[in-house]
Amino acid sequence: MVDIHCHILHGVDDGSGDMTDSLEMAQLATGNGTKAIFATPHCNMPHYFENFWSTQLEQKLSDFQRKLDGRGVKLKVYSGQEIYLEEGFLQLLRRNELITLNRSRYALVELDFYERADEAYKKISALVSEGYVPIVAHPERYAFVAEDKYAAAKLRQLGALLQINSGSISGDFGTKPKRSAESILKNQLADFVASDAHSQYSRTPDLSQAHEFVCENFSYEYADLLFGINPKRVINNDEIQ
Ligand SMILES: [Fe+2]
């Protein structure tokens, strides 16, 4: 499995606090079948996490990979960001102050949990017209998606892909996101399931239960697509239909 959304890089946001946390998260992930992870710190969140891409972040990522390799932890870490779609995101992307997943066409993006639907659609369309493929992080957690059964399909029609959180499937965020995640999965609108892990204790990078859920309730092929095939296409910047 490849996890395209994980707050495993330490000391940059509300995810991993230090290198020990990051290493423990990595061990938990590999122990449960994850071979590669995209480190996706929150960014472009005014007053909270700016994390504009920098040589320091690049360095932090390679230091982490070196540490993993040195300890024999078989995990490949790719660069990325979870881009908060606050004003100015297009200019920041053009200037490489915000980056896509492994510098591919795929940008992992998040919205305000109470974003208005029309605003969300406008932002997604702006990214698509600029040539990016937005991957909407945890659509099931947004009010406009949970409240409108056509919203997930609309996002995909506009050119976005959808990434469900493993924690939503297990009910960690309550019944509404769980129901919404299941409906997106059932309607074959999901493109990825990722951990959005923040720690080794809660909201962890263990994807095994979510993988099992998709296998048991849908199919092994669907699980393979969401946890393996599509994430690998992102790594290689290959097209996702
Ligand atoms: Fe996240």
Boltz pocket constraint, residues with backbone or C-beta under 6 A from the ligand:
constraints:
  - pocket:
      binder: B
      contacts: [[A, 5], [A, 7], [A, 40], [A, 82], [A, 137], [A, 196]]
      max_distance: 6.0
